[in-house]
Amino acid sequence: MEFNRHVDSALTTFVDNTKFFREMADVVSDFSDDGEIQKLLEESARLRVEHAENLIRLKSKHQSLNQAMQQVQNSSSTIEQFEDLWKETSEAVDQKRINVKNIAEFKNFKKTVKSATAQLGANGADQDEDLIIEGIEETGGEIFSLYDPWSKALMKNPVRNKVCGHIYDRDSVMLIIKDNIGILCPVLGCANKTCIQPAHLVEDANVRQKVQRRMAEETEDGAASEEDEEQD
């Protein structure tokens, strides 16, 4: 759904911005107070987490409203019946309490931002091999998105660009480069100036496993959310 893709894109941008400001802080740390810079980084990260919480709440409600709309459409035989059912159903969805802090997507986002904000260690990087947010993976110091940079959809057939190492969905990238030359890697900050060619793309089984795991988590989160609503 387009709305969800925009939310996912915003969350990815929040993480990218956090990483960028962390890198900028490291550059100017020799000329400024490290403690003051860290405070500014943490405050900006806190605001991004707040914004993310609101976005994920809206996303969850949007998904619930879409599901309710489908149910009402399937249960209605006339316009009048649809209007009555929709009014009742939409009001019920609006009144449901959404505890965003218990949603895996938010918890993983918060964990990622915290990691990106933390001061760099002696080896030049903070590493967390089990760091996952919706659309963001970090393993062995490498950070990448599980969502295609063009379509913003969860990748089903991930391929890696051998030139720069960034990952796309095969169907998405092949559709774009099929009739276009001069397409560069769309990942923010990529220094690769070589146009993407089919020969540059190789399958990535590791990322495919992570995508499958993410899809399984979303299914479990949906089931847990329904149980919480029934208990409320």
Contacts in CASP RR format, 6 or more apart in sequence:
PFRMAT RR
TARGET T0000
AUTHOR 0000-0000-0000
METHOD contacts of the structure
MODEL  1
MEFNRHVDSALTTFVDNTKFFREMADVVSDFSDDGEIQKLLEESARLRVE
HAENLIRLKSKHQSLNQAMQQVQNSSSTIEQFEDLWKETSEAVDQKRINV
KNIAEFKNFKKTVKSATAQLGANGADQDEDLIIEGIEETGGEIFSLYDPW
SKALMKNPVRNKVCGHIYDRDSVMLIIKDNIGILCPVLGCANKTCIQPAH
LVEDANVRQKVQRRMAEETEDGAASEEDEEQD
1 62 0 8 1.000
1 63 0 8 1.000
1 66 0 8 1.000
3 59 0 8 1.000
3 62 0 8 1.000
4 59 0 8 1.000
4 62 0 8 1.000
4 63 0 8 1.000
5 151 0 8 1.000
5 152 0 8 1.000
5 153 0 8 1.000
6 152 0 8 1.000
7 55 0 8 1.000
7 56 0 8 1.000
7 58 0 8 1.000
7 59 0 8 1.000
8 134 0 8 1.000
8 135 0 8 1.000
8 147 0 8 1.000
8 152 0 8 1.000
9 152 0 8 1.000
10 51 0 8 1.000
10 55 0 8 1.000
11 52 0 8 1.000
11 55 0 8 1.000
11 56 0 8 1.000
11 109 0 8 1.000
11 133 0 8 1.000
11 134 0 8 1.000
11 135 0 8 1.000
12 135 0 8 1.000
12 136 0 8 1.000
12 145 0 8 1.000
12 147 0 8 1.000
14 48 0 8 1.000
14 51 0 8 1.000
14 52 0 8 1.000
14 109 0 8 1.000
14 113 0 8 1.000
15 109 0 8 1.000
15 112 0 8 1.000
15 113 0 8 1.000
15 116 0 8 1.000
15 133 0 8 1.000
15 136 0 8 1.000
16 188 0 8 1.000
17 48 0 8 1.000
18 44 0 8 1.000
18 45 0 8 1.000
18 48 0 8 1.000
18 113 0 8 1.000
18 116 0 8 1.000
18 117 0 8 1.000
19 116 0 8 1.000
19 143 0 8 1.000
21 41 0 8 1.000
21 44 0 8 1.000
22 41 0 8 1.000
22 116 0 8 1.000
22 117 0 8 1.000
22 120 0 8 1.000
25 37 0 8 1.000
25 38 0 8 1.000
25 40 0 8 1.000
25 41 0 8 1.000
26 120 0 8 1.000
28 37 0 8 1.000
29 37 0 8 1.000
34 119 0 8 1.000
38 119 0 8 1.000
41 117 0 8 1.000
42 117 0 8 1.000
45 113 0 8 1.000
45 114 0 8 1.000
45 116 0 8 1.000
45 117 0 8 1.000
48 113 0 8 1.000
49 109 0 8 1.000
49 110 0 8 1.000
49 113 0 8 1.000
52 106 0 8 1.000
52 109 0 8 1.000
52 110 0 8 1.000
52 113 0 8 1.000
53 100 0 8 1.000
53 101 0 8 1.000
53 106 0 8 1.000
56 100 0 8 1.000
56 103 0 8 1.000
56 105 0 8 1.000
56 106 0 8 1.000
56 109 0 8 1.000
57 98 0 8 1.000
57 100 0 8 1.000
60 98 0 8 1.000
60 100 0 8 1.000
60 103 0 8 1.000
60 225 0 8 1.000
61 93 0 8 1.000
61 94 0 8 1.000
61 98 0 8 1.000
64 93 0 8 1.000
64 96 0 8 1.000
65 90 0 8 1.000
65 93 0 8 1.000
68 86 0 8 1.000
68 89 0 8 1.000
68 90 0 8 1.000
68 92 0 8 1.000
68 93 0 8 1.000
69 86 0 8 1.000
71 89 0 8 1.000
72 82 0 8 1.000
72 85 0 8 1.000
72 86 0 8 1.000
72 89 0 8 1.000
73 82 0 8 1.000
75 81 0 8 1.000
75 85 0 8 1.000
76 82 0 8 1.000
76 85 0 8 1.000
96 229 0 8 1.000
96 232 0 8 1.000
97 232 0 8 1.000
99 228 0 8 1.000
100 106 0 8 1.000
101 107 0 8 1.000
102 228 0 8 1.000
103 221 0 8 1.000
103 225 0 8 1.000
104 217 0 8 1.000
104 221 0 8 1.000
105 133 0 8 1.000
105 134 0 8 1.000
105 221 0 8 1.000
108 131 0 8 1.000
108 132 0 8 1.000
108 133 0 8 1.000
108 134 0 8 1.000
108 136 0 8 1.000
109 133 0 8 1.000
109 134 0 8 1.000
109 136 0 8 1.000
111 128 0 8 1.000
111 131 0 8 1.000
111 133 0 8 1.000
112 131 0 8 1.000
112 132 0 8 1.000
112 133 0 8 1.000
112 136 0 8 1.000
112 138 0 8 1.000
115 126 0 8 1.000
115 128 0 8 1.000
115 131 0 8 1.000
115 138 0 8 1.000
118 126 0 8 1.000
119 126 0 8 1.000
120 126 0 8 1.000
125 141 0 8 1.000
127 138 0 8 1.000
127 140 0 8 1.000
127 141 0 8 1.000
128 138 0 8 1.000
129 138 0 8 1.000
129 139 0 8 1.000
129 140 0 8 1.000
131 137 0 8 1.000
131 138 0 8 1.000
131 139 0 8 1.000
132 138 0 8 1.000
132 210 0 8 1.000
132 214 0 8 1.000
134 146 0 8 1.000
134 214 0 8 1.000
135 145 0 8 1.000
135 146 0 8 1.000
135 147 0 8 1.000
135 154 0 8 1.000
135 214 0 8 1.000
136 143 0 8 1.000
136 144 0 8 1.000
136 145 0 8 1.000
136 146 0 8 1.000
137 143 0 8 1.000
137 144 0 8 1.000
137 145 0 8 1.000
137 146 0 8 1.000
137 207 0 8 1.000
137 210 0 8 1.000
144 166 0 8 1.000
144 167 0 8 1.000
144 207 0 8 1.000
145 167 0 8 1.000
145 187 0 8 1.000
146 154 0 8 1.000
146 155 0 8 1.000
146 158 0 8 1.000
146 207 0 8 1.000
146 210 0 8 1.000
146 211 0 8 1.000
146 214 0 8 1.000
147 153 0 8 1.000
147 154 0 8 1.000
147 155 0 8 1.000
148 154 0 8 1.000
148 155 0 8 1.000
148 168 0 8 1.000
148 169 0 8 1.000
148 172 0 8 1.000
148 173 0 8 1.000
149 166 0 8 1.000
149 168 0 8 1.000
149 186 0 8 1.000
149 187 0 8 1.000
150 168 0 8 1.000
150 169 0 8 1.000
150 172 0 8 1.000
150 173 0 8 1.000
150 176 0 8 1.000
150 186 0 8 1.000
151 169 0 8 1.000
151 172 0 8 1.000
153 169 0 8 1.000
153 172 0 8 1.000
154 211 0 8 1.000
154 214 0 8 1.000
154 215 0 8 1.000
155 167 0 8 1.000
155 168 0 8 1.000
155 169 0 8 1.000
155 172 0 8 1.000
155 207 0 8 1.000
155 211 0 8 1.000
156 169 0 8 1.000
156 171 0 8 1.000
156 211 0 8 1.000
157 169 0 8 1.000
157 170 0 8 1.000
157 171 0 8 1.000
157 203 0 8 1.000
157 208 0 8 1.000
158 167 0 8 1.000
158 168 0 8 1.000
158 169 0 8 1.000
158 170 0 8 1.000
158 203 0 8 1.000
158 204 0 8 1.000
158 207 0 8 1.000
158 208 0 8 1.000
158 211 0 8 1.000
159 167 0 8 1.000
159 168 0 8 1.000
159 169 0 8 1.000
159 170 0 8 1.000
159 173 0 8 1.000
159 201 0 8 1.000
159 202 0 8 1.000
159 203 0 8 1.000
159 204 0 8 1.000
160 166 0 8 1.000
160 167 0 8 1.000
160 201 0 8 1.000
160 202 0 8 1.000
160 203 0 8 1.000
160 204 0 8 1.000
160 207 0 8 1.000
161 167 0 8 1.000
161 168 0 8 1.000
161 185 0 8 1.000
161 192 0 8 1.000
161 196 0 8 1.000
161 200 0 8 1.000
161 201 0 8 1.000
162 200 0 8 1.000
162 201 0 8 1.000
162 202 0 8 1.000
163 185 0 8 1.000
163 192 0 8 1.000
163 194 0 8 1.000
163 200 0 8 1.000
164 185 0 8 1.000
164 187 0 8 1.000
164 190 0 8 1.000
164 191 0 8 1.000
164 192 0 8 1.000
164 194 0 8 1.000
166 185 0 8 1.000
166 187 0 8 1.000
166 190 0 8 1.000
166 192 0 8 1.000
167 204 0 8 1.000
167 207 0 8 1.000
168 201 0 8 1.000
170 201 0 8 1.000
170 203 0 8 1.000
173 196 0 8 1.000
173 201 0 8 1.000
174 198 0 8 1.000
174 201 0 8 1.000
176 183 0 8 1.000
177 183 0 8 1.000
177 196 0 8 1.000
177 197 0 8 1.000
177 198 0 8 1.000
181 195 0 8 1.000
182 195 0 8 1.000
182 196 0 8 1.000
183 195 0 8 1.000
183 196 0 8 1.000
184 190 0 8 1.000
184 192 0 8 1.000
184 193 0 8 1.000
184 194 0 8 1.000
184 195 0 8 1.000
184 196 0 8 1.000
185 192 0 8 1.000
185 196 0 8 1.000
194 200 0 8 1.000
END
